[in-house]
Amino acid sequence: MPKKNKVDWNAVQRDRDAGVSVAELCEKYDVSNPTIYTRTHGPKTGKGHKAAGGGRKLQHSAANRAVNGYGPILADLEAKRERLDRAIAAIKELA
């Protein structure tokens, strides 16, 4: 069984706050990507911790999206996607 590394998680968090990428942190501290995400918070942006990627997980069911206010936004994005798909198809026919 491999020997576990002693990692200074405060140092890892300071590096992450300083903008070091997760891939670089994985290499520097010899830990996995999921471990970095589990043991640290996203970099602080000055907008509060939730704005930096923390906070509650998004609900993915259609009912929860509608309740959480995502229904109208998703409907608008889906309509835009359909228009873009039609435009791309028309351009491909011209080519």
N, C-alpha and C positions, 0 to 999 in steps of 0.2 A: 504494500500500500504506500502511495507517495506521501512524502512528508508535507504537512500543511505549512504554508507560509505565514509568518507573523506579519500582518498588514496593519499599518497605522491608518485607520479609517478617517481620522481627522485630517491627515495629510492628503488622503485621496479626495476628501470633500473639498479641501482648500484648492487642490489642483482643478477639480471639476468646476468650482466657483470661478476660478481664474480663466475658464474657457478651454481647458485641455479636453480633447475629444475622448469619448469613451474608449475607442479603439487604442488610443495612445495610453490611456490609463491601464487598460488590460495588459498591454505589453510592459509598461513600466513596473507595475506591481505584480505581474505574473498571476492574474486572476481572470476569471471568465467574464464575458460581457453581462450575463444575467446577474452575476455577483455584484458587479459595479452598480447596476440599476437597483438591486435589492438593498444594498448596504449604504447607498448615498442618495441624496436628493438632487434634482436638477440644479443647474447653475442659477444663482440668484440674479434676477433681472431688475430689481428695484421696484417691481410691480407686485410683490408679495409672492409667497412660495407657490400658491396654486397656479399663478400665471406661468411659472417656470416648468410646468409639467406635472406637478403633484396634484393632489385632490382626488375626488371620487372618480371611479371608473365610469365611462360612458355606458349607458344602457343601449343595447342593440336591437331589441324587439321593436316592431313597428308601433305597438301600443305605447311603449315607454318613450319612444322618440316623440310621438304626438303629444304626450303628457308633458314631456320636458321642453316642448317648444320647438322641436326640430322638424316637425311635420311640414310646415310651410317652407322652410328653408330647403329641405330635401326635395319637395315637389318642384320648387323653382330650379334647383340644380339639375334635376332629372329632365325637365323641359329644355333647359339649355343644352344638355348633353344630346338630346334627340335632335335639336336644331343643328348642332355641330356635326353630328353623324350624317344628317341629310346633306349638309354643305360639303362635307368631305366626299361623300358618294357622288355628288354632282361634279365636283372637281375631277375625281377619278374618271368619270365618264368622258369628260372633255379631253383628257390626256391620251 
